[in-house]
Amino acid sequence: MYSGASGGYAKRPATSFGADYSRYSASAPQSVAQPKAEAGSSLRTGQKVFHAKFGEGTVLSLEGKGDDARAQINFPRHGVKWLALSVAKLTPVP
């Protein structure tokens, strides 16, 4: 027979986690807002634009601001391209 404390069962040593697991629990995921183009930009998602090399395309998304602003554009003949707005010469198509 085991001659330990409290009715023959030994107490488990405390772990480094202790009984408080709350600090290890995952918090609810936070939604990450997709960055938008600078307020001064004349482009909008869904807008048609013209590029000298790729031709006419549709703006799929915009992100960043200032010199880091860029647009994802679908050009039917050339596929989807990410273009830096500070470099690309895009003309809105009416």
N, C-alpha and C positions, 0 to 999 in steps of 0.2 A: 504494500500500500504506500502511496505517496504521502510524505509528511510535510507538505507545504502549508502555507498560510491560508486561511479562510476556506475551510472545508476541503482541503486537499488539492486545490487549484492554485497555481502560481499566478500572480498578476503579470500581465504583459507590461514590459517596459514602455514608457511613453516614447513615441516616435517624434522626429523633428517636425512632423506635420501637425501633431497634436490633434485635438478634436475639432479645431476650427479650420474647415476647408474653404470658408467663404473667400479668402484671399486668392484661392486658386481657381475659383469658379469662373467660367467664361461669361463675360458680359454680353448683352444683346448686341448683335451686329449693327453697326451704324451705317446708314446709307451714305455713300460717297457721291457727292454731287459732281457731275461731269463739268469740268471747266468750260466756260463759254468764251467766245471771242470778245475782244474789247468792245465796250459800248459804242465807240466811234466807228466801228466797222460797219460797212453797208451790207455785208453778207448775212444771209439767214439760211437756216436749214431748209432744204427743199427748193431753194432758188436756183435758177438756171444761170450759168456763167459761161464766158468764152475765154479760152486760153490759146495763145498763138500757136503752140506746138500740138496740143491735145484736142483742140476744137471745143465744141460745146459739151458741157457736162452739168451735172446736178450736185449741189452741195449736200453731202450726207451728214456731216457734223463739223462743228467748230470747237476749237479749244485753245487755251492760252490767251495771253494779252501782250500788247506792245510788239516788240521785235520777235517774241516767241510764239505769237499767234500763228495757228495753222488751220487748214481746212482739209477735210477728207472729201474728195470729189469723185463721182463716178462718171468717167468718160466712156460712152458706149463703144468706141473703137479701140480704146487703150486700157480699159479697166479702171480700177479704183486707185487713186493716187492721193498721197498726203502732200500738200503744197504749203510752203512757208508764205504767209501773206505779205511779209516784208520784201520778198523776192519775186514771187509770182505776180505777173501782171494779169489780173482777172478783171474782165469787164462783165457787169451784170447784163443779162439778155432780157429784154422786155417781154 
